[in-house]
Amino acid sequence: MTDLRIIYAGTPEFAVPALEALLGAGHQVVAVYTQPDRPAGRGRHVAMSAVKQCALQHGLGVEQPQTLRDPAAVEQLQAWRADVMVVAAYGLILPPPVLAAPPLGCINIHASLLPRWRGAAPIQRAILAGDATTGITIMRMDAGLDTGPMLLELNVSVGADETAASLHDRLSVLGAQALLDALPGIAAGTLPQRAQPASGVTHAAKIRKHEAAIDWQAAALHIARQVRAFNPWPVAETYWNGRQLRVWEARVIDAPNSAQPGLVVDRDDQGLLVATGAGLLALSRVQLAGGKVLAAADFSNAHHIVGTTLGKTAT
């Protein structure tokens, strides 16, 4: 396959492996598009995106337009004379003139098996829903939100203890592999594309911080998924003695329970056992506001938590 002239567009850590894979395979990445530098972290210092950092390490040209709807930005993109534009979690909408610019089109690396989980947070939504399988879809972009035809899919199983962090890392590597698998057929025009099925469409709405609040009336299975889906952000949380208590790791305990939801009924080698609306949940790693992340056993050694109730009205 002739090496392609590629514009690569991505912003977070998820998009880094695919960029590195393109470079490792000898493709010519003529420009990297990424979100403008923005304040980040507790100090709100202006920071470069993970993709920009990677691009600069490889000596690549970086473009950071605020929007691609500006005619000047479109003209600049067209001037790169790229054969194809590869997009992975870029964060900007590609208007029709951009979609039409590369002869081979704009190709997206999407972290779900489309049409399930179109949208911003497919990894977290898959875990929250209890999906047993997810994967990567390489798709040709159109004007809709993740609605374009599919070119290639790779599946993975979602582990019983899978967090958004661990699934993110696995899918980012799988996305790089899927891209390299798809590019020869895209370049040659031999890779068939399939329209997405009309049935099975779900939308992966952006995660909002308020979703991290634990409702102890919910079933233990639901809360455990919430804990895994929101690790590393925004982190599932409850309150103990009026203070925020973040829950980093938890698992369902197969044991009968009739206690009031939110009551910390006991502690054992699996953690702090908390009653829920259906079943018991063992909290394995927790973090009190302003403190360090601790194993639940260490936390309970330092605090008298057994016999107290978790929740926003806990005292």
N, C-alpha and C positions, 0 to 999 in steps of 0.2 A: 504493500500500500504506500502510495506517495504520502510523505509527511504533510500534514495539514497546517494551514495557517489558522490559528484559533484565537478567538477572544474568549477569555475565561472570566465569568462573573460570579462572585461569591463573597461572603462576608465572614461567617463564624468558623469555628474550628471544624465543624462538620465538612466544610468545603475544601479543607487543606489537602487531605489525602488524594483527591481526584486531581488537583493541580499538580501535585508532586508526581503522580502517576503519568500524567501527560508529558511532563518534562523528561521523566525517566524513559519513556517510550520514544523519545526523539522528536515529538511534535513541536512545531514552532508556535509558542504562545506569544503572539505579537503584542498583546495588551491584556492587563488584568483590571477588571472593573470591580470596585468594592464600595461599600458605604463610606461616607465622609467620616473622618475621625470625630469621636464624640466623647464626652465625659463618661467615666466608668469607675466602678469601685467605690469604696467608702469615701475616699478623698476627692472623688469626682474629678480626677485628673483626666485630661484629654488623652485618649488612647487610640492606637491604630487597631484595625481589625486583624484577626488571625490570618486572614488571606493576604492582607497588605504586608504583614510582617514576612510571610512566606515569599511573596513576590519580590520584595526588596532583597531578601537573602539570596535570591537567584538572579538578581540584576534585571528584573523585568520592569517594563513601564507600567505605571499605575494611573488609572483614571478614577476620579471620585466625584462624579456629578451629583448634584442634589436631586436631579430628576432627569429622565431620558425623554421627557416631552418637549424640552427646549430644542428648537431647530438646530442651534449651534452644537448641542451635544450629539444629536443624530448625525450631523455632518461630520463631526469628529470620529464617531464610531464607524461610519461608512468609509472614512479615509484610511482605516487600517486594512481594508481590502481582505478581510478574513474570509475563509471558506465556510466556517461554521462558528457559531457562538455557543459555548457550553455554560449552562447556568446551574448553580447549586446553592440554594439558600441565599440568594443575592439580596432580596428585600426591596427591590424596586420593580414597579410594573414596566413591562416592555411594551411600548405602544406599537401599532402596526408598522410604521416605517422602520423600526428596529427589527421587528420580527422578519421583515422582508429583506433586510440588508444582506445577510450572508447567503450565498447561493445554495448551501446545504441546510439552511435554516437555523433555528435556535433550538437546542437540545437541553432538556432539563433532567437532572438527577433528583428524583423524588423519593422520599423515605417512607413509602408504603406501597402496597399492591393495589394500584388504582383499579376501579374508581373509589375504593375504600380509603377514607381519610385524605380527601383533597383539602388543602389549606395549610395553615401555618404551623400546626403542632401535631403532626402525624405520629410521632414517636410516643409522646405522652398520652395521646388519645387511645392508641392501641393498647397500652398497658392498662389504662383506666377501664377500658371496655372488656379486659380479660381476653384479648385476642391470643390464640395459641400460635398463630403464624403471622408474620409480616414480611417485609422485604424492600427491595429497591425496584422502581420502575424507571427505565429510560424512556422518555416521551418527547415527542415533537411539540413544541409550544405553539399555542394559538392565543387568541384574544381572551379566552376564558381563564378561570382560575383552575389550573391543573386539569383541563378538559381535553387536551390534545391527544392525538393518536399515540398508542403505545408501540415501542420498538423492541423492548427487551425487558424481562422481569427475572429477578433472582429472589428466591424465598429463603427465609430463616425462621427457625422456631423461636418463640419467646419463652425464655426460661422461667421457671416457677418463682425464682428470686430476682428476676431481671429488674433493674432500675432503668430510669430514663438515661442515666449516665452510661451504663454498660451497653444498653441497646444502641444508643447514639454512636458509641465508638465502633461497635461491630458494623453498623449500617454505613458509617462513613467509609470504612475500608471496603465494604461490599460495593458501595457506590462507585468507588474508583475502579474496581474490577469490572463492574458492569459497563462502565463507560468505555474502557479499553476493548471489551468484548464487542461492543456495538459499533465503534467507530469505523472499522474496515468496511462493514456492510453499508453504513451511512455514506461513506466516501464513494463506494462503488455503485450505490443505488440499488443494492441487492437485498437489503434488510427489509423484510415486509413490515408494514405497519398495520395495526389493528385499531379500529375505533373502540373507545371505551364502552363497555356494556351500559345500557340505560338503567339496569337494575343494580342494586348494591351500592349506590352512591351514598357516602357519608362525608360530613364536613368536619375537619379538625380545626376548630376555632382556636384562636390564640389563647394561651394560658393566662388567666388573670389571678392576681395574688390572693384574692378572697376565696378562690377555690381550694386553697391550702388548709382552710379551717376544718378541723375534724368535728363531725357530728357523731357523738357516741351512740346516738339512737340508730345509726346505720349498722349494717351487718359487719362483722369482723373482716369478711372477705373483701367487702367494698373498701374499708379503711386501709387494709393492707395494700390494695392496689393503688390507693391514693398516695400512700407513703412512698411506694416504689416509683410511681409516675412523676412525683414532684421532687425527686432526688436527682440532680442537685439544686433545682430551683422550681418553685419558691420555698420548698420544704414544708411538709405537712406540719401543722401546729395545733396545739391546744393550750389551755391555761391551767396552772397549778398555783394555788395560793395567790392568785391575782397576777402571776408572772407568766410570760410566754414560755411555753415548753415546746421545742421543736422535736419532731420524731423523725430520725434519719433511717431507722431500720425497724421493721416489725414483721411478725408472722402470725398466721392463724393457728390457734391451738384447738385440737380436736378433743374437746371436753365439754360436758354440759355446763350451763351457766344460767342462773336465775337472778343474779345480782343487778342492782341498779346500773344502767349504762353509764360509763365513765368512772365507776368505782375501781380503784386499784385493789384487787382482792388478795393478791399474794405476790411473792417473788420466788423464782426458782432459777435453775441454771440456764433457762431460755430467756429470762428477763423479767420485766414487771408485767404481771398478768392483769389486764384491764377488761372489765365487762363491757360488752357492746349490746346493741339491739338484737343481735343474733350471734352468739358464740363469744369466745375469749380471744383477745389479741395480746401477744407477748411483745412488749416494746424492748428492743435489743440495744439500740443506741439512741440517746436523747441529748438535748442541749438546752439548758436553762438560759434565758436571755442574758447576754453579757458573759456567758461562761463558755467552756470548752465542750466539744462533743465527747460524751462519756459512754462507756458501757453501762447498761442499765443497772447491773450489780454494783458498780462503783457509785453510781448516782444514789442508789437506795442506801448504800452504806453511809453516805454523807447527809442524806435528807430522810426524814420520817414521812415517806410517801404512801406506804401501804396503809390502807384503810381510809385514805382521803379520796376525794372525787375530782376528776379532771373535767375541764370545761370552762366556758367564759364566766360562769357564775360561781366557780369553785372558790372556796375560802380556806 
